Amino acid sequence: MNSINDFEIKDGALIKYKGKDEYVEVPTGVTSVESFAFKGCDTARSIKLPKSLKKIEPFALSDCDSIEKLQVENGCYEFYSEGN
């Protein structure tokens, strides 16, 4: 289970995920995921995003080759992914 200490959050923006869990649930209230927030996170297989999320910056999931599933809560904005 994720600890709030696994996340560096400032003013609603997820700056960095520092945990090692396979299943990551981004905390409710996060409104953006900043560039490189998950960079090099090689343990996460699944990430769940809260409906409070409004944007994901480019390269937020850079070098996260282990991710198999990206889940968004009902009511979350629609996102576009280019190139998988």
C-alpha positions in Angstrom: 0.0 0.0 0.0 1.3 3.4 -0.9 2.3 5.8 1.8 1.8 9.6 1.4 5.6 9.8 2.0 6.0 8.0 -1.4 4.7 11.1 -3.2 6.3 14.6 -3.4 3.3 16.9 -3.9 3.4 20.6 -4.0 0.3 22.8 -4.6 -1.7 19.8 -6.0 1.1 18.9 -8.4 2.7 15.4 -8.2 6.4 16.3 -8.5 8.0 12.9 -7.9 6.9 9.3 -7.0 9.5 7.8 -4.7 7.9 4.5 -3.8 8.6 1.0 -4.9 5.0 -0.5 -5.1 3.7 -2.5 -8.0 0.2 -0.8 -7.7 0.4 3.0 -7.3 -2.7 5.0 -6.4 -2.1 8.7 -6.8 -3.7 10.5 -3.9 -7.0 12.3 -4.3 -6.5 16.1 -4.7 -3.6 15.8 -7.1 -4.5 18.0 -10.0 -1.4 17.5 -12.2 1.4 15.0 -12.7 4.6 16.9 -13.6 7.2 16.0 -16.2 9.4 13.1 -15.1 7.3 12.5 -11.9 7.6 8.7 -12.4 10.9 8.7 -14.4 12.8 5.5 -13.9 10.1 3.9 -11.7 10.7 0.3 -12.7 8.5 -1.4 -10.1 5.1 0.1 -10.9 2.9 -2.2 -13.0 -0.4 -0.2 -12.5 -1.1 3.4 -11.8 -4.5 4.7 -10.7 -5.2 8.4 -11.3 -7.8 10.4 -9.2 -10.7 12.2 -10.7 -9.2 15.5 -9.4 -6.5 15.2 -12.1 -6.6 17.8 -14.8 -3.4 17.4 -16.7 -0.4 15.1 -17.2 2.7 16.9 -18.4 4.9 15.4 -21.2 7.3 12.7 -20.1 5.5 12.2 -16.8 5.9 8.4 -17.2 9.3 8.6 -18.9 11.3 5.3 -18.7 8.5 3.4 -16.9 8.7 0.3 -19.0 7.0 -1.9 -16.4 3.6 -0.1 -16.5 1.0 -2.4 -17.9 -2.2 -0.5 -16.8 -3.1 3.1 -16.4 -6.5 3.6 -14.7 -8.4 6.8 -14.3 -11.4 7.2 -11.9 -14.8 7.9 -13.3 -15.2 11.7 -13.7 -11.6 12.3 -14.6 -10.9 14.4 -17.7 -10.2 12.7 -21.0 -6.5 12.2 -21.9 -4.8 11.6 -25.2 -1.8 9.2 -25.4 0.5 9.3 -28.4 2.8 6.4 -29.3 1.5 4.1 -26.5 
